[in-house]
Structures are given as C-alpha cells and as structure tokens.
Amino acid sequence: MVKSMTGYGRAREMRNRRDITVEIRSVNNRYLDCTVKMPRMYAFAEDAVKQRVQKAISRGKVDVFFTIDATAADVAKVTVNRELAAGYAAALRELGEVCGLDSFQVMPDQLARFPEVLTVTKADEDLEMVAEDLCAVLDEALAAHQAMRRTEGEKLAQDIGSRLNSIEALTARVEERSPQTVMEYRQKLEARMQEVLSSTTIDESRILTEAAIFADKVAVDEETVRLRSHLAQLRGMLDSEEPVGRRMDFLIQEVNRESNTIGSKCTDLSIAQVVVDLKAEVEKIREQVQNIE
C-alpha cells in the first residue's frame, strides 16, 4: 500500500539512565531532506540517525527532534592534584614556622579549600552505546511515523482509486460517442451538398472521402487505449509496497496529455463536456499524488 509523505511519530524511553524522547515530523517534498535537531553534546550520533531515517523514508521534508535528560546518567569523577596539594602543604608548614608553631600540622580539609587541588570531571562515556540508545528510541518513533503514513496513504489510495473509476467511465463514454460523430458529420455533409448542388447529382465517392478524412482527424482510439493502459499501471502502483510517488506523478501527466489530445481532436459538444469532466478528475488525482512518497 502507498504511503503518504505527511506523518508524525513520537517515542520516549529510559535507556541507561537517560530519558530519551524522539519526535519525527514530515511533509511533502520532491526529494528527501532530513534535519536532525539534538543537544550539541550528542552531535556525534547525527550521521547514524540520518542513515536510519534514509532507510525508512525515501522522500519528504523530515524533521527529527531529540530531547535528552541525562541527569541520572552523569557520573562525576574527583581527582587530586598531588603536586599542587604538596606545594600548598609545604607553604603552610613554612608559614607555621614563621609564626613559631613547631608542631603545626596541615589538615586535608585545609588543602581542599585551595583552588584546583580537587578537580571534578565527568566520567568518559561509551559513545557507541549512547548512539545505539538514541537510534533504538528513534526506531520506535519511526515505526509510529510509518504507521501514520500508511493510514494516510490508504485514504489517498481509496480516493485515487475512485477517481480512476470515474476516468474509466468517462473514457468509455468517449469511445461510445466517437464513432457516432463521424456518422453525424457524413449526414451533415450530405445535407449541405444536396442544398448546394440541388440541381446536380451528388458524388458519393466525394462524400466518402470527406468522411474518411474527418474520421481520421477525430479518431481517438490510440489515445483511449493509452489512457486505459496508464490507468491500469496506476492501479498496480496503488497496491505496491515500494515508493511510487514519482512514477505516479509522471503517469498522471501522461493521462493529462492524452485527455488534452482527445479534447483537441473531438469537436463534438458532448465529448467536449466529457473531456472537461475527465480533466477535472485528472487534476484532482494530480493533487493527491503530490502527497504520496
């Protein structure tokens, strides 16, 4: 079943003490345009995220939003600058001697107050594991996004299918009416020639020749055959699991071309009205096809 390019998906999961939320929004676009927005410290995972999106979506304007609360995952590491602490301790003992305190002792809490003696740093992270966690939640959001696109695609397919039925019915009316226009033209031609040449004999071969020339000009058999072929291909694409939006867009242009040709060939008023209705259905399908992946 075809998929719509418009969709939304969201997933939230706690993985390795990180609260990860992923939102995916997509709208129509001729090609795939993927934008990933995430905290700068997780930018290393952006390429992996885009690769996942490209496997799931072939075209559309796709925005992926990451919200990550890593408060619980932050592990602090405290290190002691031994050389600097020893320097401060020696300086304090020297000050004690200056003050006449022979038994002066330097306590750890005294040294801890001095700048850069203790340094708090964030523990190193396993970047590969973090990227896997982000992509795991992304996959859940993509699954929800795909489900919505399938639902929308099913509605589009139903609408397009009903309009293809209408076009087939209109094509049948053209095929039924077209031979009658030649017969009517011959009758009008005979009436005019009898009116002009009332005193002479009418050349039957001349009438047949004129009718044959007219029939050749207004014949739309080739156009209706191609039209039905295009409609059959469009029906097949509606049941395809592959992205078919571009091919459907091309075929509906061909359907429009055949409709225009039929309209230009047929001067009959009833056929002209049928062609107007046919082109209206084609235009509606063209609008819907723009939403298909």
C-alpha positions in Angstrom: 0.0 0.0 0.0 1.2 3.5 -0.8 2.4 5.8 1.9 1.8 9.5 2.5 4.7 11.8 2.8 3.0 13.6 5.7 3.3 11.9 9.1 4.2 12.2 12.8 5.8 9.8 15.2 6.9 10.1 18.8 8.7 7.7 21.2 10.0 8.1 24.7 12.1 5.6 26.7 14.6 5.5 29.6 17.8 3.8 28.4 20.9 3.5 30.6 19.5 6.2 32.9 18.9 8.6 30.1 15.3 9.8 29.4 15.2 10.0 25.6 12.3 11.5 23.6 12.2 11.5 19.8 9.7 13.3 17.6 9.5 12.9 13.8 7.5 15.2 11.6 7.4 15.1 7.8 5.7 17.0 5.0 5.8 16.9 1.2 9.0 17.4 -0.7 10.4 16.4 -4.0 13.4 14.7 -2.5 14.5 13.6 1.0 15.5 16.5 3.1 16.3 15.3 6.7 17.1 17.7 9.5 18.2 16.4 12.9 18.0 18.6 16.0 19.6 17.4 19.2 21.8 18.7 22.0 25.2 19.6 20.8 27.0 17.1 23.1 25.2 14.3 21.2 26.0 15.5 17.7 28.4 12.5 17.2 25.2 10.4 16.6 23.7 12.6 13.9 25.1 10.6 11.0 23.8 7.3 12.4 20.4 8.9 12.9 20.2 10.2 9.3 21.2 6.8 8.0 18.2 5.2 9.9 15.9 7.8 8.5 17.1 7.3 4.9 16.4 3.5 5.2 12.8 4.2 6.3 11.9 7.2 4.2 12.7 7.8 0.5 11.4 11.4 0.1 9.8 14.3 2.1 10.9 17.1 4.3 11.7 15.3 7.6 12.5 16.9 10.9 13.8 14.8 13.8 13.8 16.2 17.3 15.7 14.7 20.2 15.1 15.7 23.9 17.6 14.0 26.3 17.6 14.2 30.0 20.9 12.7 31.1 20.9 14.0 34.7 20.7 10.5 36.2 23.4 9.2 33.8 26.0 11.8 34.7 28.9 10.2 36.8 31.3 12.7 38.4 34.9 11.8 38.9 37.0 13.7 41.5 40.8 13.8 41.1 43.5 15.2 43.4 46.3 17.3 42.0 49.0 15.8 44.3 51.8 18.1 43.2 49.8 21.2 43.8 48.5 19.9 47.2 52.0 19.1 48.3 53.1 22.6 47.3 50.3 24.1 49.4 51.1 21.8 52.3 54.8 22.8 52.2 53.9 26.5 52.1 51.5 26.1 55.1 54.2 24.4 57.1 56.6 27.2 56.3 54.1 29.7 57.4 53.7 27.8 60.7 57.5 28.0 61.2 57.3 31.8 60.6 54.6 32.0 63.2 56.7 29.9 65.6 54.4 26.9 65.5 56.8 23.9 65.6 54.1 21.3 65.8 51.9 22.8 63.1 50.1 20.1 61.0 48.4 20.6 57.7 44.9 19.0 57.5 43.3 17.7 54.3 40.2 19.9 54.7 42.6 22.9 54.6 44.2 21.8 51.4 40.8 21.1 49.8 39.8 24.7 50.1 42.6 25.8 47.8 41.7 26.2 44.0 42.5 23.3 41.6 43.5 20.9 44.4 40.4 18.9 43.8 39.0 18.7 40.2 35.6 17.4 39.4 35.2 15.9 35.9 32.6 14.0 34.0 33.4 10.3 33.5 34.1 9.2 30.0 31.1 7.8 28.1 30.8 4.9 25.7 29.8 6.9 22.6 28.9 3.9 20.6 26.5 2.7 23.3 24.9 6.1 23.6 24.4 6.2 19.8 22.7 2.8 19.9 20.4 4.0 22.6 19.4 7.1 20.6 18.8 5.0 17.5 16.8 2.5 19.4 14.3 5.1 20.5 14.4 6.6 17.0 13.3 3.3 15.6 10.3 3.3 17.8 9.4 6.8 16.6 9.9 5.8 13.0 7.6 2.8 13.5 4.8 5.2 14.8 5.6 7.6 11.9 5.3 4.8 9.3 2.0 3.6 10.8 0.5 7.1 10.4 1.9 7.4 6.8 0.3 4.1 5.9 -3.0 5.2 7.3 -2.9 8.4 5.3 -1.6 6.5 2.2 -4.6 4.1 2.4 -7.0 7.1 2.3 -5.2 8.6 -0.6 -5.3 5.3 -2.5 -9.0 4.9 -1.9 -9.6 8.4 -3.2 -7.4 8.0 -6.2 -8.9 4.6 -7.0 -12.4 6.0 -7.0 -11.3 8.8 -9.4 -9.6 6.2 -11.7 -13.0 4.5 -11.9 -14.6 7.8 -12.9 -11.9 8.4 -15.6 -12.5 4.9 -17.0 -16.2 5.5 -17.1 -15.6 8.8 -18.9 -13.2 7.2 -21.3 -15.9 4.6 -22.1 -18.3 7.4 -23.0 -15.8 8.9 -25.4 -15.2 5.6 -27.0 -19.0 5.1 -27.4 -19.6 8.6 -28.7 -16.6 9.0 -31.1 -17.9 6.7 -33.9 -21.3 8.5 -33.9 -19.6 11.8 -34.6 -18.3 10.5 -37.9 -21.8 9.3 -38.9 -23.3 12.6 -38.0 -20.6 14.5 -39.9 -21.4 12.5 -43.0 -25.1 13.2 -42.7 -24.4 16.9 -42.3 -22.1 16.8 -45.3 -24.7 15.1 -47.5 -27.3 17.6 -46.4 -25.1 20.6 -47.3 -24.0 19.2 -50.6 -27.7 18.5 -51.5 -28.5 22.0 -50.6 -25.7 23.5 -52.7 -25.9 21.0 -55.6 -29.7 20.5 -55.7 -29.7 20.5 -59.4 -26.9 18.0 -60.0 -26.0 14.5 -59.0 -24.1 14.2 -55.7 -20.7 12.5 -56.0 -20.9 9.6 -53.5 -17.2 9.0 -53.6 -16.5 12.6 -52.6 -18.7 12.2 -49.6 -16.9 9.0 -48.6 -13.5 10.7 -49.0 -14.5 13.7 -46.9 -16.0 11.4 -44.2 -12.8 9.3 -44.2 -10.6 12.4 -43.8 -12.8 13.6 -40.9 -12.8 10.2 -39.3 -9.0 10.1 -39.4 -8.8 13.6 -37.8 -11.2 12.8 -34.9 -10.1 9.2 -34.3 -9.1 8.8 -30.6 -8.7 5.1 -30.5 -4.9 5.3 -29.9 -5.5 7.9 -27.1 -8.1 5.9 -25.3 -6.0 2.7 -25.5 -3.0 4.5 -24.0 -5.3 6.1 -21.4 -6.6 2.7 -20.3 -3.0 1.4 -20.1 -1.9 4.3 -17.9 -4.9 3.8 -15.6 -4.1 0.1 -15.3 -0.5 0.9 -14.3 -1.7 3.5 -11.8 -3.9 0.8 -10.2 -1.0 -1.5 -9.9 1.1 1.2 -8.2 -1.6 1.7 -5.6 -1.0 -1.8 -4.3 2.8 -1.5 -4.4 4.9 -1.5 -1.2 7.6 0.4 -2.9 7.8 4.3 -3.1 5.8 5.1 -6.3 5.1 8.8 -6.0 7.4 10.0 -8.7 6.2 7.3 -11.2 2.6 8.1 -10.4 3.3 11.8 -11.0 4.8 11.0 -14.4 1.9 8.8 -15.4 -0.8 11.2 -14.4 1.0 13.8 -16.6 0.6 11.3 -19.5 -3.0 10.8 -18.6 -3.5 14.5 -18.8 -1.7 14.7 -22.1 -4.0 12.0 -23.6 -7.0 13.9 -22.3 -5.8 17.1 -23.9 -5.3 15.3 -27.2 -8.8 13.8 -27.1 -10.2 17.3 -26.4 -8.3 18.9 -29.3 -9.4 16.2 -31.8 -13.1 16.0 -30.9 -15.2 19.0 -31.8 -18.4 17.3 -30.7 -20.0 19.2 -27.8 -21.0 16.1 -25.8 -17.4 14.7 -26.0 -16.0 18.2 -25.1 -18.1 18.1 -21.9 -16.8 14.6 -21.1 -13.2 15.8 -21.6 -13.8 18.7 -19.2 -15.0 16.2 -16.6 -12.1 13.9 -17.3 -9.5 16.6 -16.9 -11.1 17.7 -13.6 -10.7 14.2 -12.3 -7.1 14.1 -13.5 -6.3 17.4 -11.8 -7.7 16.1 -8.5 -5.6 12.9 -8.8 -2.5 15.0 -9.6 -3.0 17.0 -6.3 -3.3 13.7 -4.3 -0.3 12.2 -6.0 1.8 15.1 -4.7 1.3 13.7 -1.2 2.5 10.2 -2.0 6.0 9.0 -1.2 
